[in-house]
């Protein structure tokens, strides 16, 4: 659905998933305003987005934890029709070590934003960047949206559970709000232009950037966290979704919200491929598609990890009219092209 009349706020829009979603929003004719505090990205990403889209996307440097700055921003942009809220800290391991950082950053930024949007007293379509970590240790796999929500395995996962609850309660109390929480599984890959992709600051917290940095020589070796899980080869099983497929799920969600006249509408959707791939299978696939042999070792299990986590995506397929299109191999090849591109730029 082209909707050039709709102005969409993208918080954390210079991050990994946010930047790809901004590109897809632009492709669909939406007017976009990005806010980002640059805590885990740089303005270079904005330049790359603008080059891909041949445009000049509106950007504001804003920390949503700052109540007064958020109030001023929303009052100056009161023509917003929709919000895609990415802005959050997102590393599971770091959240175990530094839980307060995650509660302060992820919860206060959300509540500050919602509080100001509420005061606009107008229709708002809100999409929340949630996570499969809300399921904790799943009882059943593949995981459906009906899977009972249990204690989260990490403070990060808990902030996503709390975030969903806050949004649901607001929607129930305020007919101006319609919202969807998208529960991402494991986003990987990069834009096919190789101009934007996952670019962690410091040591990567996610598997694929660590793989590509090891392959190109930035990292000495990759550690596989545990090979004694009850899975096909003992390593953790995950659902790896191409970031562009994930970005497109946000467009489909906006379409759903904009065309839905139900008051107090709130729903949750899994966004994945519906297929589990083990860490060791992922390494093998990377070696096959790139021709690079990876230096890796088996290490101890990591706190907060569950053995198996992959999605049943039939609900998103049916009600959002969304399907993943890229394979794991496609995703890994695009990640490798991105890694080579950013390293060539450094030379």
C-alpha positions in Angstrom: 0.0 0.0 0.0 1.5 3.3 -1.1 0.7 6.0 1.4 2.6 9.2 0.7 0.2 11.1 3.0 1.4 9.2 6.1 4.3 10.5 8.2 6.1 7.8 10.1 8.4 8.3 13.0 11.2 5.7 13.1 13.0 5.6 16.5 16.4 4.0 16.3 16.2 4.4 12.6 19.9 4.4 12.1 20.3 1.0 13.7 20.6 -2.3 11.9 16.9 -3.2 11.5 15.8 0.4 11.6 17.9 1.5 8.6 16.7 -1.3 6.4 13.1 -0.5 7.4 13.6 3.2 6.5 14.7 2.1 3.0 11.6 0.0 2.6 9.3 2.7 4.0 10.8 5.1 1.4 10.2 2.5 -1.3 6.5 2.5 -0.4 6.1 6.3 -0.5 6.0 7.1 3.2 7.2 10.3 4.6 9.8 9.5 7.3 11.4 11.1 10.2 14.2 9.3 12.0 15.3 9.8 15.6 18.4 8.2 17.0 20.8 9.1 19.8 23.8 7.5 17.9 24.6 5.3 21.0 25.0 2.3 18.8 25.4 3.7 15.3 26.8 6.7 13.4 25.6 9.4 11.0 27.4 7.5 8.3 24.4 5.2 8.2 22.2 8.2 7.3 24.5 9.0 4.4 24.2 5.4 3.2 20.4 5.4 3.5 20.2 8.6 1.5 22.4 7.2 -1.2 20.4 4.0 -1.5 17.1 6.0 -1.6 18.5 8.9 -3.6 16.8 11.2 -1.1 17.4 13.2 2.0 15.6 11.6 4.9 14.7 13.8 7.9 16.8 13.0 10.9 16.8 14.4 14.5 19.4 13.5 17.1 17.3 12.7 20.2 17.6 10.6 23.4 14.1 9.4 24.2 15.1 9.0 27.8 15.2 12.8 28.0 11.6 13.7 28.9 11.7 17.4 28.0 13.5 16.8 24.7 11.0 14.1 23.7 8.1 16.4 24.6 9.5 19.2 22.4 10.1 16.9 19.5 6.6 15.4 19.5 5.0 18.8 19.8 7.0 20.0 16.8 6.1 16.8 14.8 2.4 16.5 15.8 1.5 15.4 12.2 3.0 11.9 12.8 0.5 9.2 11.8 2.6 6.2 12.8 5.6 5.1 14.8 7.9 2.2 14.5 9.8 2.0 17.7 13.2 0.3 17.4 15.2 2.4 19.9 16.5 0.0 22.6 19.6 -1.7 23.8 19.5 -5.3 22.5 22.4 -7.5 23.6 21.3 -10.5 25.7 24.7 -11.1 27.3 25.2 -7.5 28.1 21.8 -7.3 29.7 22.6 -10.1 32.1 25.8 -8.3 33.1 24.2 -4.8 33.3 20.5 -5.1 33.8 19.8 -1.6 35.0 21.1 -0.1 31.8 18.5 -2.2 29.9 15.6 -1.3 32.2 16.4 2.4 32.2 17.1 2.6 28.5 14.4 0.3 27.1 11.5 1.1 29.4 11.9 4.8 30.0 12.4 5.6 26.3 9.2 3.7 25.5 7.0 5.3 28.2 8.3 8.8 27.5 7.5 8.4 23.9 4.0 6.9 24.5 3.2 9.6 27.0 3.8 12.4 24.6 2.0 10.6 21.7 -1.0 10.1 24.0 -1.2 13.8 24.6 -1.5 14.5 20.8 -5.1 13.2 21.1 -5.1 11.8 17.6 -5.0 8.4 15.8 -1.6 6.7 16.1 -0.5 3.5 14.5 2.3 2.0 16.7 4.6 -0.9 15.8 6.9 -2.2 18.6 10.2 -3.9 17.9 9.8 -7.0 20.2 11.6 -10.3 20.3 11.3 -14.0 20.5 13.1 -13.7 23.8 9.6 -12.9 25.3 8.9 -16.6 25.2 11.7 -17.6 27.6 12.4 -21.3 27.4 9.7 -22.4 24.9 7.7 -25.5 25.8 6.8 -26.2 22.1 8.7 -25.6 18.9 8.0 -24.2 16.4 6.7 -21.4 18.6 3.3 -19.9 18.0 2.0 -16.6 19.4 -0.1 -18.7 21.8 3.0 -20.0 23.5 2.7 -19.1 27.2 4.8 -16.2 28.2 7.2 -17.4 30.9 9.9 -15.8 32.9 12.4 -14.2 30.5 15.9 -15.7 30.3 17.5 -12.3 30.3 16.8 -8.7 31.4 16.7 -7.8 27.7 13.9 -10.3 27.1 12.1 -9.0 30.2 12.2 -5.4 28.9 10.5 -6.7 25.7 7.8 -8.5 27.8 7.2 -5.4 29.9 7.2 -3.2 26.7 4.5 -5.4 25.1 2.4 -5.2 28.3 2.7 -1.4 28.5 1.6 -1.0 24.9 -1.3 -3.4 25.3 -2.6 -1.7 28.4 -2.3 1.7 26.7 -4.3 0.5 23.6 -7.0 -1.0 25.9 -7.4 2.3 27.6 -7.1 4.7 24.6 -9.0 4.2 21.4 -6.7 6.5 19.6 -4.0 3.9 19.6 -3.7 0.8 17.4 -0.6 -1.3 17.9 1.3 -4.4 16.7 4.2 -6.0 18.5 6.5 -7.9 16.1 8.4 -10.7 17.8 11.7 -11.0 15.8 13.6 -14.2 15.7 17.2 -13.8 14.5 17.8 -11.0 12.0 20.8 -11.5 9.7 22.0 -10.3 6.3 22.4 -7.0 4.7 20.9 -4.8 2.0 21.6 -6.2 -1.5 23.4 -3.0 -2.3 26.0 -3.9 0.4 25.7 -0.3 1.5 24.0 -0.9 4.9 24.2 -3.9 7.2 24.9 -5.0 10.7 27.9 -3.0 12.0 28.4 -3.6 15.7 30.4 -1.1 17.8 33.2 -3.1 19.5 33.0 -6.9 19.8 29.9 -8.3 18.0 27.2 -9.6 20.3 25.5 -11.5 17.4 26.7 -14.5 15.6 26.8 -13.5 12.0 28.9 -10.4 12.3 31.3 -12.4 14.4 31.4 -15.0 11.6 32.1 -12.4 8.9 34.7 -10.6 11.1 36.5 -13.9 11.7 36.4 -14.8 8.0 38.0 -11.5 7.0 40.6 -11.6 9.8 39.4 -9.0 12.3 38.7 -11.7 14.8 41.1 -14.6 15.5 38.5 -17.2 16.0 34.8 -17.8 16.6 33.5 -19.5 19.7 30.4 -21.7 19.5 28.7 -21.5 22.9 28.0 -25.1 23.7 27.7 -28.3 21.7 25.8 -30.4 24.3 22.3 -29.1 23.7 19.6 -31.6 22.7 19.6 -30.5 19.1 20.6 -32.0 15.8 24.3 -31.4 16.4 24.5 -30.2 20.0 24.7 -26.5 19.1 21.8 -24.0 19.6 19.1 -23.9 17.0 17.7 -20.6 15.8 15.4 -19.1 13.2 17.5 -16.7 11.0 15.5 -14.2 9.1 16.9 -11.8 6.4 16.8 -8.2 7.6 15.1 -7.0 4.4 12.3 -9.6 4.9 12.0 -8.4 8.5 11.9 -4.7 7.3 9.1 -5.6 4.9 7.1 -7.1 7.7 6.9 -3.6 9.3 5.4 -2.2 6.1 2.8 -5.0 6.0 2.1 -4.2 9.7 1.6 -0.5 8.9 -0.8 -1.5 6.1 -2.7 -3.6 8.5 -3.0 -0.9 11.2 -3.9 1.9 8.7 -6.6 -0.2 7.0 -8.0 -1.6 10.3 -10.9 0.3 11.8 -11.2 -1.7 15.0 -10.9 0.4 18.2 -8.4 -0.8 20.8 -6.7 -3.1 18.2 -3.6 -4.8 19.5 -1.9 -8.0 18.3 1.4 -9.8 18.2 3.1 -11.6 15.3 6.2 -13.8 15.0 8.6 -12.8 12.3 10.9 -15.5 11.2 11.3 -18.1 8.5 9.7 -21.0 10.3 12.8 -23.0 10.0 15.5 -23.8 12.6 19.2 -23.7 11.7 21.9 -24.8 14.2 25.0 -22.7 14.8 27.2 -25.4 13.3 24.9 -25.6 10.3 25.1 -21.9 9.9 28.9 -22.0 9.9 28.9 -24.8 7.3 26.5 -22.8 5.1 28.7 -19.7 5.3 31.8 -21.8 4.3 29.8 -23.2 1.4 28.5 -20.0 0.0 31.6 -17.9 0.4 34.4 -20.5 0.0 36.0 -19.4 3.3 37.0 -21.9 5.9 36.2 -20.5 9.4 38.4 -20.8 12.4 36.1 -21.8 15.3 36.2 -23.6 18.6 33.6 -25.0 21.0 33.2 -23.1 24.3 31.0 -23.2 27.3 27.3 -22.5 27.2 26.3 -18.8 27.5 24.0 -17.5 30.1 20.5 -16.7 28.9 20.6 -19.0 25.8 17.9 -21.6 25.1 18.5 -24.7 23.1 15.8 -24.3 20.4 14.0 -21.2 19.2 12.3 -21.1 15.9 9.0 -19.6 14.7 5.6 -20.7 13.5 4.9 -17.8 11.2 1.5 -18.9 9.8 -0.3 -16.0 11.7 1.9 -13.4 10.0 1.5 -15.2 6.6 -2.3 -15.1 7.0 -3.1 -11.8 8.7 -0.3 -9.6 7.5 -0.1 -11.1 4.0 3.7 -11.4 4.6 6.1 -14.2 3.8 9.9 -14.4 4.0 11.6 -14.6 0.7 15.4 -14.9 1.3 17.1 -18.2 2.3 19.8 -18.5 5.0 22.4 -18.8 2.2 21.1 -15.6 0.6 21.4 -13.9 4.0 24.9 -15.1 4.7 26.2 -14.1 1.3 24.7 -10.6 1.7 26.4 -10.3 5.1 29.7 -11.3 3.6 29.4 -8.8 0.7 28.6 -6.1 3.3 31.7 -7.1 5.4 33.9 -7.0 2.4 32.5 -3.7 1.3 33.1 -1.9 4.7 36.6 -3.3 4.9 37.5 -2.2 1.4 36.3 1.3 2.4 38.8 1.3 5.3 41.8 0.5 3.0 
